[in-house]
Structure formats: structure tokens, C-alpha cells
Amino acid sequence: MALVTTTEMFKKAYNGGYAVGAFNVNNMEIVQGITEAAGELKSPVILQVSKGARAYANHTYLVKLVEAAIAENPEIPIALHLDHGDSFELCKSCIDGGFTSVMIDASSKSFEDNIALTKQVVEYAHDKGVVVEAELGTLAGVEDEVVVEAGSEMFTRPEEVEEFVDKTGCDSLAIAIGTSHGAYKFKPGTDPKLRFDVLEECTKRLPGFPIVLHGSSSVPQEFVKMINDNGGNMPGAIGIPEDQLRHAAELSVCKINIDSDIRLAMTGVIRQYFVEHPDHFDPRQYLKPARQAVKDMVSHKIKNVLGSDGKA
């Protein structure tokens, strides 16, 4: 099976009451861990690449790693997606370079400028058979070069979504309902709650249209503890409760982005490995359990949060 777009994935997810996981990839071990989990569980999956990942690993290397994953897992649908594209030029480069889906994130611009830039990307992408994700509203937190200070985030305005989708022609829409980028999503002692009223109103105005949630890592406390117990310093890292994400997947959310949880799992396992094996220096020794940690994390998300197992 070749790379696919998310169109058919999202149709099935919307009608089936589940979401497809979009996991950020930066190297071989992460690609392997994600796709091995998806392959064993017969789950569709989206491998997404940020601007920072392209700068770190090189566009060509990442595309070839994904192509290798497809060869190893020919029975599951895999899409290759640009996460948080911040310019037409970046989106164009990914479209021309083999991606099947791109996100243009112009959410920091005015409503009119967001529409204009998104429409420009949509017209180019659709001409090449590529789908486009756009964003309305802004999330707090930090992800690569996306930085929004707490207090400056903005919930999506449901009254704007119909006009935005109609004028841009985008294929899916990321909305802001209380998720946040990074591992420090909420202050300790707070009770994280997603704005399902906003999600439900957007759904009413866009029936059948796929909604996306960014910043949806749950920051498992066992890995935060593992990091801190082995020389790390991550006090107060709190994420999105998984039961709320599962409920969102049962509604109109067809794509849930997960990145920080993979980073935490890898880092925790590697830190612990270094403490337990101070004499080891072969990267294969500590990257093997790190890869397994990615696989285990993705398997857990597919079965318990996304509900996409057996849907390939």
C-alpha cells in the first residue's frame, strides 16, 4: 500500500466514533515504534512531521523512513502529514516532496488573513491530490517553534467555522477547546476540562466535517516520575485526561495529535537505562528499549484513547 491521504480515514472515523492518531516522528526508532504498534493492532495511523523535525532529520530521510515503514506494514493505511506549517512555501515544499497531507497554521493571523493563506495552500494542494488541515483558535504551550503564552490562547468561535471552511475549502479543521501544547498544559492542582460545548456547537455547524485536536498528550505521571527519579527536573507537568480525549473521539474529532507522551516515554526509559547501566555506551543498547516504550505508548493510545484498533 502506498501513502494515502486522510480523506477515507476520516470518513470511517467520523462514522465509527473513533479517532486516528497523529504521532510526531523525528527519527527511525520513533517511526518504527509507532508503525509496529499500528500494524499489530490493525489501526490506520498518521505520521506527522513538524518544521523542526525537518530541520533536525532532513526531509528526504524522514520520507524514506516512512516509505520503509509502509513496506514493513503494507496492510495498514499510513498518511504523511506536515504539522504546523507556517508558510505557503513550507507547505508547497512538503506537497512537492511526497507528503499526502499538510497543515497550514495561520491561526495567529487575523480571520481574513487566515482565510487568504489557507485558501492559497488549499488550491495548490488540491491540484496535487493532497489534503489540507487548517486551524481556528490558538492553543497555549510550546511545540517546536509554536509558542503561545498561557493567557493568550483563544477558544475557537463556532460562529466563524462555517464561513472559514466554505471560503478556504480546507479538508479538516483544528479547533481550540482547552488542549495545550507541550508537557506543562495546566497548573498543578487545576482540574483540566475540555470545552465540549464549543466542540458540539462546531459539529452542529459543520455536520460530517472532520475536527482535529492538537496538544492532546496526557503526560503520564509514571514517566514524569521516571524522568525525575533518574536525574530529570520536570515538576508540575500535567496533561489532558484520557477519558476526555476518548469522549472527543466518540464525537466529531477524527484526528488527535500526540507528541509529548512519546517524548516522555523515550526520555524516561533512556534516563533509567543510563542509571542502571552506567558502563554502556552503544546507542543500540538504550534506543532499543526506548523504541519499545514508543510502541507501548502508541498501543495504549490506539486501544484506550483513540479506539482505532481493528479499523485498518
ChimeraX attribute file (.defattr): number of C-alpha atoms within 10 A of each C-alpha:
attribute: neighborCount
match mode: 1-to-1
recipient: residues
	/A:1	12
	/A:2	13
	/A:3	18
	/A:4	18
	/A:5	22
	/A:6	28
	/A:7	15
	/A:8	11
	/A:9	22
	/A:10	24
	/A:11	14
	/A:12	17
	/A:13	25
	/A:14	23
	/A:15	13
	/A:16	17
	/A:17	19
	/A:18	28
	/A:19	34
	/A:20	30
	/A:21	26
	/A:22	26
	/A:23	24
	/A:24	24
	/A:25	25
	/A:26	21
	/A:27	15
	/A:28	17
	/A:29	19
	/A:30	24
	/A:31	23
	/A:32	21
	/A:33	24
	/A:34	29
	/A:35	29
	/A:36	22
	/A:37	23
	/A:38	27
	/A:39	23
	/A:40	13
	/A:41	18
	/A:42	20
	/A:43	25
	/A:44	26
	/A:45	27
	/A:46	28
	/A:47	23
	/A:48	27
	/A:49	26
	/A:50	21
	/A:51	19
	/A:52	16
	/A:53	19
	/A:54	18
	/A:55	10
	/A:56	12
	/A:57	15
	/A:58	14
	/A:59	17
	/A:60	12
	/A:61	14
	/A:62	23
	/A:63	18
	/A:64	13
	/A:65	18
	/A:66	22
	/A:67	17
	/A:68	15
	/A:69	20
	/A:70	20
	/A:71	12
	/A:72	14
	/A:73	18
	/A:74	14
	/A:75	15
	/A:76	24
	/A:77	24
	/A:78	28
	/A:79	23
	/A:80	25
	/A:81	29
	/A:82	25
	/A:83	25
	/A:84	26
	/A:85	22
	/A:86	19
	/A:87	15
	/A:88	16
	/A:89	11
	/A:90	18
	/A:91	26
	/A:92	16
	/A:93	12
	/A:94	23
	/A:95	23
	/A:96	13
	/A:97	12
	/A:98	16
	/A:99	23
	/A:100	23
	/A:101	27
	/A:102	28
	/A:103	29
	/A:104	26
	/A:105	23
	/A:106	23
	/A:107	22
	/A:108	17
	/A:109	13
	/A:110	10
	/A:111	14
	/A:112	10
	/A:113	13
	/A:114	20
	/A:115	24
	/A:116	16
	/A:117	19
	/A:118	28
	/A:119	22
	/A:120	14
	/A:121	27
	/A:122	26
	/A:123	16
	/A:124	17
	/A:125	22
	/A:126	16
	/A:127	9
	/A:128	12
	/A:129	11
	/A:130	24
	/A:131	26
	/A:132	28
	/A:133	27
	/A:134	31
	/A:135	28
	/A:136	25
	/A:137	19
	/A:138	24
	/A:139	29
	/A:140	24
	/A:141	21
	/A:142	18
	/A:143	18
	/A:144	12
	/A:145	11
	/A:146	15
	/A:147	13
	/A:148	18
	/A:149	10
	/A:150	13
	/A:151	8
	/A:152	10
	/A:153	17
	/A:154	18
	/A:155	16
	/A:156	22
	/A:157	16
	/A:158	20
	/A:159	11
	/A:160	13
	/A:161	20
	/A:162	12
	/A:163	12
	/A:164	22
	/A:165	19
	/A:166	11
	/A:167	13
	/A:168	20
	/A:169	21
	/A:170	24
	/A:171	21
	/A:172	23
	/A:173	23
	/A:174	23
	/A:175	28
	/A:176	26
	/A:177	22
	/A:178	25
	/A:179	27
	/A:180	26
	/A:181	24
	/A:182	25
	/A:183	27
	/A:184	19
	/A:185	26
	/A:186	20
	/A:187	12
	/A:188	12
	/A:189	8
	/A:190	8
	/A:191	10
	/A:192	17
	/A:193	12
	/A:194	17
	/A:195	14
	/A:196	15
	/A:197	11
	/A:198	17
	/A:199	21
	/A:200	15
	/A:201	15
	/A:202	22
	/A:203	19
	/A:204	12
	/A:205	15
	/A:206	16
	/A:207	10
	/A:208	13
	/A:209	20
	/A:210	24
	/A:211	28
	/A:212	24
	/A:213	25
	/A:214	24
	/A:215	25
	/A:216	24
	/A:217	26
	/A:218	23
	/A:219	25
	/A:220	20
	/A:221	14
	/A:222	12
	/A:223	19
	/A:224	23
	/A:225	15
	/A:226	19
	/A:227	22
	/A:228	16
	/A:229	14
	/A:230	17
	/A:231	12
	/A:232	14
	/A:233	11
	/A:234	13
	/A:235	11
	/A:236	15
	/A:237	17
	/A:238	23
	/A:239	25
	/A:240	23
	/A:241	18
	/A:242	18
	/A:243	12
	/A:244	16
	/A:245	23
	/A:246	20
	/A:247	16
	/A:248	26
	/A:249	27
	/A:250	20
	/A:251	22
	/A:252	28
	/A:253	30
	/A:254	31
	/A:255	29
	/A:256	26
	/A:257	22
	/A:258	23
	/A:259	22
	/A:260	23
	/A:261	24
	/A:262	27
	/A:263	19
	/A:264	23
	/A:265	26
	/A:266	24
	/A:267	19
	/A:268	24
	/A:269	23
	/A:270	23
	/A:271	20
	/A:272	17
	/A:273	18
	/A:274	15
	/A:275	13
	/A:276	11
	/A:277	12
	/A:278	8
	/A:279	8
	/A:280	13
	/A:281	10
	/A:282	8
	/A:283	8
	/A:284	10
	/A:285	14
	/A:286	19
	/A:287	17
	/A:288	14
	/A:289	17
	/A:290	25
	/A:291	24
	/A:292	21
	/A:293	24
	/A:294	27
	/A:295	24
	/A:296	18
	/A:297	20
	/A:298	25
	/A:299	24
	/A:300	14
	/A:301	23
	/A:302	25
	/A:303	14
	/A:304	15
	/A:305	25
	/A:306	29
	/A:307	22
	/A:308	26
	/A:309	21
	/A:310	15
	/A:311	17
	/A:312	17
